[in-house]
Amino acid sequence: MSSRYDVLVVGARCAGASTAMLLARAGLKVLAVDAAPAGRDTVSTHALMRGAVWQLHRWGVLDAIHGAGTPLIRKTTFHYDAEAVEIAIKPRGGIAGLAAPRRTLLDSLLVEAARAAGADVRHEMRADQLLLDGDGRVRGAVLRGADGRALAVRADLVIGADGRRSQLARLTGAAVEHQAKHAAAVIYGYFEGWPADGFHWYYTPGRSAGVIPTNDGRVNVFVSLPRQRFRAARSRGFAALHRQVLGEISPDLAQQAAAAHRVGEMAAFPGQPGFLRRSHGLGWALVGDAGAFRDPITAHGITDALRDAEFLAGAVIDGSEAALGRYQQQRDALARGLLETTDRVASLDWTLEEVKALHLDLSRQMNAELEALQGFGSQPLTAPRAAEWTSPREARAV
């Protein structure tokens, strides 16, 4: 392990690993570290929207995702009480359908791709503090491994991809520039023997649910409910509350849950309002939930992470402070509208006609997101050889 890199990425899940992969493919010397052991699972809705699937296809990762048994999703159905609206996922741009891989699979494949590109990826290693120069610019970080030993690593840029409670955001003082108002609590469970012909999304005033086919013949079934209700009822156990909310949304859902076999324990997310943080500063940048987080009720978090990874990688490859500024402008132009619409859905305070209109708005925004990603073309990002790469500070001085 070297003590000097072009870029240090703190966090090596989907946002951090994909950022490290893209930068390494462009010829930069990259280190990515993650505090968790390799392959550890995380709470997730798993669903990938078309933009994310298209990116994984371009990056050469999608075939491995489906090769590992991830179902191809060709239909999504929105249930508004008794009304069901089916939408076919038509092949487009070389993409046959959508997918919802387990995070143990997706994150590991992106780590493998980053390593194959030449990135150094280390797990069970965290960033304890930042290294600063006399001008207050971040010049690296002090890393600490599972054995407690510390190592100072210098880098021209340190990227925080360490989640919504980002340590790097705290160390840099990255300000929250836009704050959502609402948050729903979410309870997740995995089931076997639950027939699901695509994604299913259920909405009734005050609650929501999703049925998402994933790996190993399992479906991820989640319910979203008001935080106040979650706090008041959680003492009864997540499974009982999950079952009760499913029954309130749809008797059919409750029957399917009773007939299927639950695998493992339920997991819960108590909810947190979404936000947009400042995405960059002197020698640092944020990507994924560290910089932009929104309620999981619209199942768009992984798509957000991969989108922003490519925008940030393009800015880093450009090698200028102006490019990092454009990264934030690009991110905010796409993320803010999605955040605000998701925030309205997460309030769970809408009529069925209102939530239908919100879903149409989300669809329009996701189409705009896909168009922006397609601006990268079908070729991978490229950069000068690492020896010729100009750090943001050096570019400013030229």
LINCORNOR-V612669 format. One line per field, one symbol per residue. ss: DSSP state (~ for helix, > for strand, _ for the rest). psi: psi as a letter, one per 30 degrees, with the letter a starting at -180 (. if undefined). A space follows every 50 residues. Layout:
ss->???
psi->???
This chain:
ss->___>>>>>>>___~~~~~~~~~~~~____>>>>>_____________>_~ ~~~~~~~~~__~~~~~~_____>_>>>>>>__>>>>>>___>__>__>>_ __~~~~~~~~~~~~~~___>>>>_>>>>>>>>_____>>>>>>>>____> >>>>>>>>>>______~~~~~~___>>>>____>>>>>>>>>______>> >>>>__>>>>>>>____>>>>>>>>>~~~~~~~~~~_~~~~~~~~~~~~_ ~~~~~~~~~_>>>>>>>>>_____>>>__>>__>>>_~~~_>>__~~~__ ~~~~~~~~~~~~~~~~~~__~~~~~~~~~~~~~~~~~~~~~~~~~~____ _~~~~~~~~~~~~~~~~~~~~~~~___________~~~___~~~~~~_
psi->klgklekkkjkhaeeeeeeeeeeeffgljkkklkfllkgkllklffkkle eeeeeeeefgfeeeeefggkkkjgkkkkjjcfkkjkkkjkkkhgjfaali kkfeeeeeeeeeeeefffkjkklhkljellkkafggkkgaljkklfffkk kkkkkfkkkjhhlfhkeeeeefgjkjfkklflkklkkklkklgjkjiakk kkkkkflllkjjkalgglkjjlkklkeeeeefffffkeeeeeeeeeeeek eeeeeeeefljkjalllkjfkkkllklkflajgllklafeejklkgfghg eeeeeeefeeeeeeeeeehleeeeeeeeeeeeeeeeeeeeeeeeeffgil leeeeeeeeeeeeeeeeeeeeeefffafllklllleffkkleeeeef.
